[in-house]
Amino acid sequence: MRVAVGSDDVYSVARFLVDYLKKKGFEVKLVGALATGKPYPWPDVGFEVGSMVARGEVDYGIVICYTGTGVSIAANKIKGVRAALVTDARNAEGARRWNDANVLALSARLTSEELAKEIVDAFFNTREIDSSEVENIEKLKAIDNA
């Protein structure tokens, strides 16, 4: 699976996630501070990761900033992106199951390495969309085309 991971700074949890994903066999593409080694504007991180997902260059994206809010807003500006800011594994599972989220947004301030593992595992291990939510997900796709 191909995943773009972007961060506006070189947070320890961001570096940890890159290593964790690689160990699990993911193909990881670095964006922002993870690629440059220096602070990077959070709107650019969200835009670049979201664009990679929308173009099909990667299967999913992960975006990280101090709160996770800015990068999630930026990513959600891209047609076809459904970025979800989550704070625990249960929300990560719900974001996939009920919203078909394709970008995971995390707060560097709130997310420990152990919590990051739980969140990422829940996000990527949830493969089936809840059939009762298909109509709502299709409505989101229609909004993209409005």
Backbone as JSON Lines, residues from 0, in Angstrom:
{"i":0,"aa":"M","n":[0.85,-1.18,0.0],"ca":[0.0,0.0,0.0],"c":[0.89,1.25,0.0]}
{"i":1,"aa":"R","n":[0.5,2.23,-0.78],"ca":[1.25,3.48,-0.88],"c":[0.59,4.55,-0.02]}
{"i":2,"aa":"V","n":[1.4,5.18,0.84],"ca":[0.89,6.2,1.75],"c":[1.8,7.42,1.71]}
{"i":3,"aa":"A","n":[1.2,8.59,1.54],"ca":[1.95,9.85,1.65],"c":[1.82,10.32,3.09]}
{"i":4,"aa":"V","n":[2.94,10.64,3.71],"ca":[2.95,11.16,5.07],"c":[3.57,12.54,5.03]}
{"i":5,"aa":"G","n":[2.8,13.53,5.47],"ca":[3.27,14.9,5.46],"c":[3.14,15.56,6.81]}
{"i":6,"aa":"S","n":[4.09,16.42,7.11],"ca":[4.1,17.13,8.39],"c":[4.67,18.52,8.19]}
{"i":7,"aa":"D","n":[4.19,19.47,8.99],"ca":[4.69,20.84,8.87],"c":[5.97,21.06,9.68]}
{"i":8,"aa":"D","n":[6.33,20.1,10.51],"ca":[7.58,20.16,11.26],"c":[8.06,18.73,11.47]}
{"i":9,"aa":"V","n":[9.28,18.57,11.91],"ca":[9.83,17.23,12.08],"c":[9.53,16.75,13.5]}
{"i":10,"aa":"Y","n":[8.26,16.47,13.74],"ca":[7.81,15.99,15.04],"c":[8.28,14.55,15.25]}
{"i":11,"aa":"S","n":[8.55,14.2,16.49],"ca":[9.0,12.83,16.77],"c":[7.92,11.81,16.39]}
{"i":12,"aa":"V","n":[6.65,12.13,16.62],"ca":[5.59,11.19,16.27],"c":[5.5,11.01,14.76]}
{"i":13,"aa":"A","n":[5.79,12.03,13.99],"ca":[5.77,11.91,12.52],"c":[6.9,10.99,12.06]}
{"i":14,"aa":"R","n":[8.1,11.2,12.58],"ca":[9.23,10.33,12.23],"c":[8.94,8.88,12.65]}
{"i":15,"aa":"F","n":[8.38,8.72,13.84],"ca":[8.03,7.39,14.33],"c":[7.06,6.7,13.37]}
{"i":16,"aa":"L","n":[6.01,7.41,12.93],"ca":[5.02,6.82,12.04],"c":[5.63,6.4,10.71]}
{"i":17,"aa":"V","n":[6.52,7.19,10.18],"ca":[7.18,6.82,8.92],"c":[7.91,5.5,9.09]}
{"i":18,"aa":"D","n":[8.69,5.38,10.16],"ca":[9.42,4.13,10.42],"c":[8.46,2.96,10.64]}
{"i":19,"aa":"Y","n":[7.41,3.2,11.41],"ca":[6.43,2.16,11.72],"c":[5.76,1.65,10.44]}
{"i":20,"aa":"L","n":[5.34,2.56,9.59],"ca":[4.68,2.16,8.34],"c":[5.63,1.39,7.43]}
{"i":21,"aa":"K","n":[6.87,1.83,7.35],"ca":[7.85,1.12,6.52],"c":[8.07,-0.29,7.04]}
{"i":22,"aa":"K","n":[8.17,-0.45,8.36],"ca":[8.35,-1.78,8.95],"c":[7.16,-2.68,8.67]}
{"i":23,"aa":"K","n":[5.98,-2.09,8.51],"ca":[4.78,-2.87,8.21],"c":[4.65,-3.16,6.71]}
{"i":24,"aa":"G","n":[5.6,-2.68,5.9],"ca":[5.61,-2.97,4.48],"c":[4.95,-1.94,3.59]}
{"i":25,"aa":"F","n":[4.58,-0.79,4.15],"ca":[3.98,0.27,3.34],"c":[5.06,0.97,2.51]}
{"i":26,"aa":"E","n":[4.68,1.4,1.32],"ca":[5.53,2.29,0.53],"c":[5.19,3.71,0.98]}
{"i":27,"aa":"V","n":[6.15,4.41,1.57],"ca":[5.9,5.72,2.18],"c":[6.54,6.82,1.35]}
{"i":28,"aa":"K","n":[5.74,7.82,1.0],"ca":[6.23,9.0,0.3],"c":[6.21,10.17,1.29]}
{"i":29,"aa":"L","n":[7.32,10.85,1.42],"ca":[7.45,11.93,2.4],"c":[7.09,13.28,1.79]}
{"i":30,"aa":"V","n":[6.39,14.09,2.59],"ca":[5.95,15.41,2.16],"c":[6.27,16.41,3.27]}
{"i":31,"aa":"G","n":[6.59,17.63,2.88],"ca":[6.8,18.7,3.85],"c":[8.09,18.55,4.61]}
{"i":32,"aa":"A","n":[8.01,18.83,5.92],"ca":[9.2,18.8,6.77],"c":[9.85,17.42,6.81]}
{"i":33,"aa":"L","n":[9.08,16.38,6.6],"ca":[9.66,15.03,6.59],"c":[10.55,14.83,5.38]}
{"i":34,"aa":"A","n":[10.3,15.56,4.31],"ca":[11.13,15.48,3.1],"c":[12.27,16.48,3.13]}
{"i":35,"aa":"T","n":[12.01,17.66,3.72],"ca":[13.02,18.73,3.67],"c":[13.88,18.82,4.92]}
{"i":36,"aa":"G","n":[13.38,18.31,6.04],"ca":[14.11,18.4,7.3],"c":[13.97,19.74,8.0]}
{"i":37,"aa":"K","n":[13.1,20.6,7.47],"ca":[12.89,21.91,8.11],"c":[11.41,22.27,8.06]}
{"i":38,"aa":"P","n":[10.96,23.21,8.89],"ca":[9.53,23.58,8.92],"c":[9.0,23.89,7.52]}
{"i":39,"aa":"Y","n":[7.74,23.54,7.34],"ca":[7.09,23.62,6.04],"c":[5.67,24.12,6.28]}
{"i":40,"aa":"P","n":[5.13,25.0,5.45],"ca":[3.79,25.55,5.7],"c":[2.71,24.46,5.74]}
{"i":41,"aa":"W","n":[1.9,24.48,6.82],"ca":[0.87,23.44,6.96],"c":[-0.16,23.44,5.82]}
{"i":42,"aa":"P","n":[-0.52,24.61,5.24],"ca":[-1.45,24.53,4.1],"c":[-0.86,23.75,2.93]}
{"i":43,"aa":"D","n":[0.45,23.91,2.72],"ca":[1.11,23.2,1.63],"c":[1.15,21.69,1.89]}
{"i":44,"aa":"V","n":[1.37,21.31,3.14],"ca":[1.4,19.89,3.5],"c":[0.04,19.25,3.19]}
{"i":45,"aa":"G","n":[-1.04,19.86,3.69],"ca":[-2.38,19.33,3.44],"c":[-2.71,19.27,1.96]}
{"i":46,"aa":"F","n":[-2.36,20.33,1.23],"ca":[-2.63,20.4,-0.2],"c":[-1.85,19.33,-0.96]}
{"i":47,"aa":"E","n":[-0.56,19.2,-0.65],"ca":[0.27,18.24,-1.39],"c":[-0.14,16.8,-1.13]}
{"i":48,"aa":"V","n":[-0.38,16.44,0.13],"ca":[-0.8,15.08,0.43],"c":[-2.18,14.82,-0.16]}
{"i":49,"aa":"G","n":[-3.12,15.74,0.02],"ca":[-4.45,15.58,-0.56],"c":[-4.41,15.42,-2.07]}
{"i":50,"aa":"S","n":[-3.58,16.2,-2.72],"ca":[-3.46,16.11,-4.18],"c":[-2.91,14.77,-4.61]}
{"i":51,"aa":"M","n":[-1.96,14.25,-3.87],"ca":[-1.39,12.93,-4.21],"c":[-2.46,11.85,-4.1]}
{"i":52,"aa":"V","n":[-3.29,11.95,-3.08],"ca":[-4.38,10.98,-2.91],"c":[-5.39,11.13,-4.04]}
{"i":53,"aa":"A","n":[-5.79,12.35,-4.33],"ca":[-6.81,12.6,-5.37],"c":[-6.33,12.15,-6.75]}
{"i":54,"aa":"R","n":[-5.04,12.31,-7.02],"ca":[-4.5,11.91,-8.33],"c":[-4.23,10.41,-8.41]}
{"i":55,"aa":"G","n":[-4.34,9.71,-7.28],"ca":[-4.08,8.27,-7.27],"c":[-2.61,7.91,-7.19]}
{"i":56,"aa":"E","n":[-1.77,8.87,-6.86],"ca":[-0.34,8.57,-6.71],"c":[-0.07,7.73,-5.48]}
{"i":57,"aa":"V","n":[-0.95,7.85,-4.49],"ca":[-0.9,7.05,-3.27],"c":[-2.31,6.59,-2.97]}
{"i":58,"aa":"D","n":[-2.4,5.55,-2.14],"ca":[-3.71,5.03,-1.77],"c":[-4.35,5.84,-0.65]}
{"i":59,"aa":"Y","n":[-3.52,6.3,0.29],"ca":[-3.99,7.06,1.44],"c":[-2.95,8.12,1.8]}
{"i":60,"aa":"G","n":[-3.39,9.05,2.65],"ca":[-2.48,10.06,3.16],"c":[-2.59,10.19,4.66]}
{"i":61,"aa":"I","n":[-1.5,10.65,5.26],"ca":[-1.48,11.02,6.67],"c":[-0.88,12.41,6.74]}
{"i":62,"aa":"V","n":[-1.58,13.31,7.42],"ca":[-1.08,14.68,7.59],"c":[-0.99,15.01,9.07]}
{"i":63,"aa":"I","n":[0.06,15.73,9.42],"ca":[0.32,16.04,10.82],"c":[0.74,17.51,10.94]}
{"i":64,"aa":"C","n":[0.11,18.19,11.89],"ca":[0.58,19.51,12.31],"c":[0.36,19.59,13.82]}
{"i":65,"aa":"Y","n":[0.64,20.71,14.42],"ca":[0.59,20.8,15.87],"c":[-0.77,20.35,16.41]}
{"i":66,"aa":"T","n":[-1.86,20.87,15.83],"ca":[-3.2,20.47,16.28],"c":[-3.84,19.42,15.36]}
{"i":67,"aa":"G","n":[-3.38,19.33,14.14],"ca":[-4.0,18.46,13.14],"c":[-5.12,19.14,12.37]}
{"i":68,"aa":"T","n":[-5.58,20.26,12.89],"ca":[-6.73,20.95,12.28],"c":[-6.36,21.6,10.95]}
{"i":69,"aa":"G","n":[-5.28,22.35,10.93],"ca":[-4.9,23.08,9.71],"c":[-4.67,22.17,8.53]}
{"i":70,"aa":"V","n":[-3.9,21.1,8.74],"ca":[-3.62,20.19,7.63],"c":[-4.87,19.47,7.16]}
{"i":71,"aa":"S","n":[-5.8,19.18,8.09],"ca":[-7.03,18.51,7.68],"c":[-7.91,19.45,6.86]}
{"i":72,"aa":"I","n":[-7.97,20.72,7.25],"ca":[-8.74,21.7,6.48],"c":[-8.15,21.83,5.08]}
{"i":73,"aa":"A","n":[-6.83,21.97,5.0],"ca":[-6.18,22.13,3.7],"c":[-6.41,20.9,2.82]}
{"i":74,"aa":"A","n":[-6.24,19.72,3.38],"ca":[-6.43,18.49,2.59],"c":[-7.86,18.38,2.08]}
{"i":75,"aa":"N","n":[-8.81,18.77,2.9],"ca":[-10.23,18.67,2.52],"c":[-10.63,19.66,1.44]}
{"i":76,"aa":"K","n":[-9.77,20.59,1.09],"ca":[-10.05,21.51,-0.01],"c":[-9.89,20.82,-1.37]}
{"i":77,"aa":"I","n":[-9.25,19.66,-1.38],"ca":[-8.97,18.95,-2.62],"c":[-10.15,18.04,-2.96]}
{"i":78,"aa":"K","n":[-10.64,18.16,-4.17],"ca":[-11.76,17.34,-4.64],"c":[-11.39,15.86,-4.5]}
{"i":79,"aa":"G","n":[-12.27,15.11,-3.86],"ca":[-12.06,13.68,-3.7],"c":[-11.41,13.28,-2.4]}
{"i":80,"aa":"V","n":[-10.98,14.26,-1.62],"ca":[-10.34,13.96,-0.34],"c":[-11.37,14.0,0.78]}
{"i":81,"aa":"R","n":[-11.28,13.0,1.64],"ca":[-12.1,12.95,2.85],"c":[-11.13,12.77,4.02]}
{"i":82,"aa":"A","n":[-10.61,13.89,4.5],"ca":[-9.64,13.88,5.6],"c":[-10.37,13.92,6.93]}
{"i":83,"aa":"A","n":[-9.9,13.09,7.86],"ca":[-10.52,13.01,9.18],"c":[-9.45,13.25,10.25]}
{"i":84,"aa":"L","n":[-9.7,14.22,11.1],"ca":[-8.84,14.48,12.25],"c":[-9.31,13.57,13.37]}
{"i":85,"aa":"V","n":[-8.45,12.64,13.78],"ca":[-8.84,11.68,14.81],"c":[-7.87,11.73,15.99]}
{"i":86,"aa":"T","n":[-8.4,11.32,17.14],"ca":[-7.61,11.36,18.37],"c":[-7.5,10.0,19.05]}
{"i":87,"aa":"D","n":[-8.18,8.98,18.49],"ca":[-8.06,7.65,19.07],"c":[-8.4,6.6,18.01]}
{"i":88,"aa":"A","n":[-8.13,5.35,18.34],"ca":[-8.32,4.26,17.39],"c":[-9.78,4.08,17.0]}
{"i":89,"aa":"R","n":[-10.67,4.25,17.93],"ca":[-12.1,4.07,17.64],"c":[-12.58,5.09,16.59]}
{"i":90,"aa":"N","n":[-12.12,6.34,16.74],"ca":[-12.48,7.36,15.75],"c":[-11.83,7.07,14.39]}
{"i":91,"aa":"A","n":[-10.63,6.52,14.41],"ca":[-9.96,6.16,13.15],"c":[-10.74,5.08,12.42]}
{"i":92,"aa":"E","n":[-11.19,4.08,13.16],"ca":[-12.01,3.03,12.57],"c":[-13.31,3.61,12.02]}
{"i":93,"aa":"G","n":[-13.95,4.47,12.79],"ca":[-15.19,5.1,12.34],"c":[-15.0,5.97,11.12]}
{"i":94,"aa":"A","n":[-13.88,6.67,11.06],"ca":[-13.6,7.52,9.89],"c":[-13.54,6.69,8.62]}
{"i":95,"aa":"R","n":[-12.98,5.51,8.7],"ca":[-12.92,4.62,7.54],"c":[-14.28,3.98,7.28]}
{"i":96,"aa":"R","n":[-14.89,3.43,8.32],"ca":[-16.11,2.64,8.18],"c":[-17.31,3.5,7.77]}
{"i":97,"aa":"W","n":[-17.43,4.68,8.35],"ca":[-18.63,5.49,8.14],"c":[-18.44,6.66,7.19]}
{"i":98,"aa":"N","n":[-17.18,7.05,6.95],"ca":[-16.92,8.21,6.09],"c":[-16.03,7.9,4.9]}
{"i":99,"aa":"D","n":[-15.5,6.68,4.84],"ca":[-14.56,6.3,3.78],"c":[-13.41,7.3,3.7]}
{"i":100,"aa":"A","n":[-12.9,7.71,4.87],"ca":[-11.79,8.67,4.91],"c":[-10.58,8.1,4.17]}
{"i":101,"aa":"N","n":[-9.95,8.96,3.38],"ca":[-8.75,8.54,2.67],"c":[-7.51,9.32,3.1]}
{"i":102,"aa":"V","n":[-7.68,10.26,4.0],"ca":[-6.56,10.98,4.61],"c":[-6.8,11.02,6.12]}
{"i":103,"aa":"L","n":[-5.79,10.64,6.85],"ca":[-5.82,10.64,8.31],"c":[-5.05,11.86,8.8]}
{"i":104,"aa":"A","n":[-5.68,12.68,9.63],"ca":[-5.02,13.86,10.2],"c":[-4.77,13.63,11.68]}
{"i":105,"aa":"L","n":[-3.57,13.99,12.12],"ca":[-3.18,13.78,13.52],"c":[-2.59,15.05,14.11]}
{"i":106,"aa":"S","n":[-2.79,15.18,15.42],"ca":[-2.19,16.28,16.18],"c":[-0.85,15.82,16.74]}
{"i":107,"aa":"A","n":[0.22,16.53,16.41],"ca":[1.53,16.2,16.97],"c":[1.55,16.46,18.47]}
{"i":108,"aa":"R","n":[0.76,17.4,18.93],"ca":[0.72,17.75,20.35],"c":[0.05,16.66,21.18]}
{"i":109,"aa":"L","n":[-0.98,16.04,20.65],"ca":[-1.79,15.1,21.42],"c":[-1.46,13.63,21.19]}
{"i":110,"aa":"T","n":[-0.72,13.31,20.14],"ca":[-0.56,11.92,19.73],"c":[0.8,11.36,20.15]}
{"i":111,"aa":"S","n":[0.76,10.42,21.1],"ca":[1.99,9.72,21.5],"c":[2.31,8.65,20.46]}
{"i":112,"aa":"E","n":[3.49,8.09,20.55],"ca":[3.86,7.04,19.6],"c":[2.94,5.83,19.74]}
{"i":113,"aa":"E","n":[2.65,5.43,20.97],"ca":[1.78,4.27,21.18],"c":[0.38,4.53,20.63]}
{"i":114,"aa":"L","n":[-0.14,5.71,20.88],"ca":[-1.46,6.06,20.35],"c":[-1.42,6.13,18.83]}
{"i":115,"aa":"A","n":[-0.35,6.65,18.28],"ca":[-0.23,6.72,16.82],"c":[-0.29,5.33,16.2]}
{"i":116,"aa":"K","n":[0.37,4.36,16.8],"ca":[0.31,2.98,16.31],"c":[-1.12,2.46,16.33]}
{"i":117,"aa":"E","n":[-1.81,2.69,17.44],"ca":[-3.2,2.22,17.56],"c":[-4.09,2.86,16.5]}
{"i":118,"aa":"I","n":[-3.92,4.16,16.3],"ca":[-4.74,4.89,15.33],"c":[-4.47,4.39,13.92]}
{"i":119,"aa":"V","n":[-3.21,4.31,13.55],"ca":[-2.84,3.88,12.2],"c":[-3.29,2.44,11.94]}
{"i":120,"aa":"D","n":[-3.09,1.57,12.92],"ca":[-3.54,0.18,12.75],"c":[-5.05,0.11,12.56]}
{"i":121,"aa":"A","n":[-5.8,0.85,13.36],"ca":[-7.26,0.84,13.22],"c":[-7.68,1.4,11.86]}
{"i":122,"aa":"F","n":[-7.05,2.48,11.43],"ca":[-7.38,3.11,10.16],"c":[-7.14,2.15,8.99]}
{"i":123,"aa":"F","n":[-5.96,1.54,8.95],"ca":[-5.61,0.7,7.8],"c":[-6.18,-0.71,7.89]}
{"i":124,"aa":"N","n":[-6.57,-1.16,9.06],"ca":[-7.18,-2.48,9.19],"c":[-8.68,-2.46,8.93]}
{"i":125,"aa":"T","n":[-9.27,-1.29,8.84],"ca":[-10.69,-1.17,8.54],"c":[-10.85,-1.06,7.04]}
{"i":126,"aa":"R","n":[-11.3,-2.12,6.45],"ca":[-11.38,-2.19,4.99],"c":[-12.8,-2.06,4.46]}
{"i":127,"aa":"E","n":[-13.77,-2.46,5.25],"ca":[-15.15,-2.45,4.77],"c":[-15.89,-1.2,5.21]}
{"i":128,"aa":"I","n":[-16.59,-0.62,4.26],"ca":[-17.43,0.54,4.53],"c":[-18.78,0.02,5.02]}
{"i":129,"aa":"D","n":[-19.32,0.66,6.03],"ca":[-20.64,0.3,6.55],"c":[-21.66,0.53,5.44]}
{"i":130,"aa":"S","n":[-22.38,-0.52,5.07],"ca":[-23.33,-0.43,3.96],"c":[-24.41,0.62,4.21]}
{"i":131,"aa":"S","n":[-24.72,0.91,5.47],"ca":[-25.74,1.91,5.76],"c":[-25.24,3.34,5.49]}
{"i":132,"aa":"E","n":[-23.94,3.49,5.26],"ca":[-23.37,4.83,5.03],"c":[-23.0,5.09,3.57]}
{"i":133,"aa":"V","n":[-23.18,4.12,2.71],"ca":[-22.79,4.28,1.3],"c":[-23.5,5.48,0.68]}
{"i":134,"aa":"E","n":[-24.79,5.64,0.94],"ca":[-25.54,6.76,0.37],"c":[-24.97,8.1,0.84]}
{"i":135,"aa":"N","n":[-24.6,8.18,2.11],"ca":[-24.02,9.43,2.62],"c":[-22.66,9.72,2.02]}
{"i":136,"aa":"I","n":[-21.86,8.69,1.83],"ca":[-20.54,8.87,1.21],"c":[-20.71,9.32,-0.23]}
{"i":137,"aa":"E","n":[-21.7,8.77,-0.92],"ca":[-21.98,9.21,-2.29],"c":[-22.42,10.68,-2.32]}
{"i":138,"aa":"K","n":[-23.14,11.11,-1.29],"ca":[-23.53,12.52,-1.2],"c":[-22.29,13.41,-1.07]}
{"i":139,"aa":"L","n":[-21.3,12.96,-0.3],"ca":[-20.06,13.73,-0.2],"c":[-19.37,13.85,-1.57]}
{"i":140,"aa":"K","n":[-19.36,12.75,-2.3],"ca":[-18.76,12.78,-3.63],"c":[-19.52,13.74,-4.54]}
{"i":141,"aa":"A","n":[-20.84,13.79,-4.42],"ca":[-21.65,14.71,-5.22],"c":[-21.34,16.16,-4.85]}
{"i":142,"aa":"I","n":[-21.11,16.41,-3.58],"ca":[-20.75,17.77,-3.14],"c":[-19.47,18.22,-3.82]}
{"i":143,"aa":"D","n":[-18.52,17.29,-4.0],"ca":[-17.27,17.6,-4.71],"c":[-17.55,18.13,-6.11]}
{"i":144,"aa":"N","n":[-18.62,17.65,-6.71],"ca":[-18.93,18.02,-8.1],"c":[-19.93,19.17,-8.21]}
{"i":145,"aa":"A","n":[-20.36,19.71,-7.06],"ca":[-21.35,20.79,-7.07],"c":[-20.74,22.11,-7.5]}
